[in-house]
Amino acid sequence: MPSSVFPKKFLGQHFLRDENIARKVVESLTGFGNYDTMLEVGPGTGVLTKYLLEKGKWKWFGAELDRDSAAYLRGKYPHLESQIIEGDFLKMDFNRWMGKEPFAVIGNFPYNISSQILFKVLENREQIPEMVGMFQKEVAMRIASQPGNKVYGILSVLTQAFYNVQLLFGVDPHVFQPPPKVQSAVIRLERKTGEPLDCDPELFFRVVKTAFNQRRKMLSNSLKSMKVNWEKLPEKLPFKRPEQLGVTEFSKITNASSPDQKDN
């Protein structure tokens, strides 16, 4: 195994070096959803891995794109050889590794792909009841933001449609190597029970993204392509802007949109 692993800028790596923060991140994983397996995204040198293994509650898998980090982990934890997945989390076939069983996702996420990681979780929400992740603080606040806030947007609505979001704690740059130029924060997602959306999820995604692509415009203008039947909805709704709406209102708009838009 390599004697040391150096963070690579092109992979967006900022290795967490503070043991207390690492322990705090791991303790944020509650077991919500009764899963037996967890997947760590970008374990790097294993600072979170160590505490995840100490908990002994769940079977550990790690998705690591960096060849040097994967080799380091295999040398440090030879008994985990078959559970270290050298590859891109964004391209993973979860069924190959976890079957149909539920699992949690945790990680100190590379900030350059953190939104993509979140979308991957949302796409596989039926299998992922809980997620704990380190994000750029600005992104974390966006995910947890409520309607009416200037940072409220696509990530806020789509995540909150399916998960309860908790902004847990902030993290200063100096605990990373190299220190990022931004503040960081850890969030936890717990999947909502039952059927959270009273509409077609695929069309809901399209409505939300279309609305926020022109977030300064009133909905009557930004959603013209969705052929919304506004007569079915409250009379003031067409004159609102997307950042003023919650999940429930977007769900109602989705139900009043033309179904053929799903295929366009």
Secondary structure, DSSP 8 states (H G I E B T S, - for coil): --S-----GGGT--EE--HHHHHHHHHT---TT--SEEEEE--TTTHHHHHHHHH-SSEEEEEE--HHHHHHHHHH-GGGGGGEEES-GGG--HHHHHTT--EEEEEE--GGGHHHHHHHHHHTTTT--EEEEEEEHHHHHHHH--TTSTT--HHHHHHHHHEEEEEEEEE-GGGEES--SS-EEEEEEEE-SS---SS-HHHHHHHHHHHHHTTTS-HHHHTGGGT--GGGS-TTGGGS-GGG--HHHHHHHHHTS-GGGGG-
